[in-house]
Amino acid sequence: MTTIHMDHVTKTMKGVTVINDISLTFHSGKATGLRGVNGSGKTMMMRLIAGLIFPTKGSIHIDDKKLGKDLTFPDSIGMLLENPAFLDSYSGFQNLKMLASIRNEIDDRQIRTVLTQVGLDEESSKKKYKKYSLGMKQRLGIAGAILEKPDIIILDEPTNSLDTNGVELVKQIVHLEKERGALVIISCHDTDILDELADEIHYLENGALISSTKGSESI
């Protein structure tokens, strides 16, 4: 079981407060949604939780370990953030194989299984990334996020550039990862999709938490 706790987290960049005194707790087996207009702080919060940037004030703990002190990055995390860093000259399969080689915990068969799960067939997986459509790139990004069955999964706008079939695959994946016990954090501009996927939703405005909902009840 994994718990993430943000304790009065503030982040200032170039004199601008992008996250303003947020305290939240996230739990395994749940999908937590982040909602807000562009620039509201959703992506910055995800980057903070992922250890890509650190708070100016406050702290973030993964279980009993403090990010930036006891941990540089969470021990087990998969991320889909903007502009995934894949190599243009590598195929989809080769990109995931390179990613998997860091921990060396999964084999080629498991990589192919994940590619199939996100809707990339064998022919697509052999195609060079630079020839991928936007939708295919998004599917590969999702595959990278769930590749090693991480404890924490962060999905920033996972349905961008996806067709109806792709959106349904994202829904299935989030439900399966929750059932597996993963802690999922997701942002999505489509309010209906976020309402369907998230156990609770936090609303951000100008970097501040303004309200939260759980199901149809305000909390």
N, C-alpha and C positions, 0 to 999 in steps of 0.2 A: 504494500500500500504506500502510495506517495501523496504527500501534502505539500503544497506551495503556499507560503504565507508572505504577503506584502504588508509591511508595517510602516505606515506613514511615509510612503515612498514619494519623493519629489525628484524630478530630473530637470535640470536647467541646461540649455545649450545655447551658447553665444548670447547669453543674457536673457533668453526667452524660456519661460517655464512651460515645458511640453507635457510633463506629468506633475500634477499638483496634489500632494498629500493624500495618496490613495492607500487604503488598507483593505485588503481582500484575502480570502483563503480559497484555494482550489483543492479538490479532492479526486482521488482515483475513482474510476468507474463512472465519472460524470463528464458531460460536455458543457463547458461554460462559454456563453456567447458574449461577444463585445460588440456594441452597437454605437454608431455615431457617424457624423459626416466626415468627409476627408479632412485630416488635420486635427481631429478630435483627441487623438492620443492612442488609438487602438494599436497601431503598428509599433509605436514607441513602447507601449506596455509589453507587447510580445517580445521585443528586442531586449528589454530589461529582464524578463523572466528567462530568456534564453542565454543570458550572460554575455550578450554582444555589446551591451553598454551597462554601466553601473549607476546606481542612484547617486544623486548629489546629496540627498538627505534620506534618512530612513534605511530600511534593510529588507532583503528578500531571503527567505530561508527555504531550502528544499529539504523537507523533513527537519532534521536538527542541524543542518549545515548551512552556513551563511555564504551566499554568492559573493565573490570578490574577496573572501577571506579563507574559508574552508574549501571552497570550490571556485574554479575559474568558470566552468560550464557545468550544467546539470549532468550527472553521470549517464543518464539514459534519456535522450531527447531526439525527436525527429521534427523537422521544421519545413513548412512551405511558406517562405516569405517572398516579397517581390524580387523579381529578377534572379531566379535560381542559378547557381554557378555551375552549369554544365559545359562540357567542352564541345565546341561545334563540330570538330572533326571525328568525334567518337560517336558510335551508335548509342541508342538508348540503353541497350544491354551493357555495353562497355562502360558507359558512365556510371551505371549502378554497381557494376563489378568493381570499379575503382573506388567508389564510395564504401562498398562493403569491405574492401581490403584493409581499411583503417583498423577495424576491430577483428576482422577475419573470423566472424562468427557464423556466417551463412554461406551456402554453396550456390553453384550455378542454378541448380533446380529450384531453389527457393527464390532466387532472383527472377527466374522465368515465371514462377507462380505469382509474384507480386505484379509483374508486368501484365499478366493476364487479368489480374484482379482489377487493374485500373483501365482495362480496355485496350491495351496495346498488344496486338497479336504478334506472332513470330516475325512476320515480314516487317511490321512497324519497328519492332525492337532492334532489327538489323540496320535500319536506315540511319544515316548520319543525323545528328541533332540539328545541324544547320538547315536540314531539309524538312524538319518538323513544322507542322502548322501550329498556330497558337494553342489550339485545343490539345494537340499531342504534347506540346511542351508542358502544359498545365498537368496533364495526366502523369507525365514523367516526374514532375515535381512532387505530386502526391505520392507516387511510388517511392520516391526517395525519402519522404517523411515517415512512411510506415514500414520501410524496408526491414529494419531489424527488430520489429515489435517493441519499440521503446516504451518506457513508462510514461513519458510526457510527449504529447503530440500537439504542435502548434500549427494551425492552418489559417493563413491570412488570405481571405477571399478565395477559397478553393474552387468555387464554381465559375470564376472568371473564364471567359472564352470557351466554356463547355456547352455542348448541345444538351438536349433533354436527357439523352441516354447517359451522358457524362455526369449530369447533376444527380441522376438516380444512383449512379455508382458511388458518388461522394456520400450520399445519404447512407447507402449500405455499409460503406467503409467506416463511417463514424459510428454507426450502431454496433458494428462488429468490434471495433476497437474499445468502445465502452464496455461491451460484454466481456472482453478479454481483461478488463481492469485498468485500461489506460486512462490517464488524466488528459482530457482533450480541451484545448482552448481554441475557439474558432471565431473569426469575424466574417461577416457576409452582408453585403448591401441589400440582398433580397430578404426582406423581413419575414416572409412566409417560410423560407427555407430555414432561417435562423430559429424561428419559433418552433419549427418541427424538430430540429436537431438538438437544441440546447435545453438542458435541465434548468438553467437559470441564465438570465441575461443582464449584463451591466451596461448602463448607458453613460457614455462619456461625452463631455463637452468642454472644449478648451483645456484638455488635459485633466479635468476633474471628474470624479464620479458623481453624477447627479441623481441617479436612481437605479434600482434593481428590481427585476421581476422574476418570479418563479412560477412557471406555468402561466395561468391567467390571473394569479394573485400577486398583488404588490407586496414586497417584503421590505 
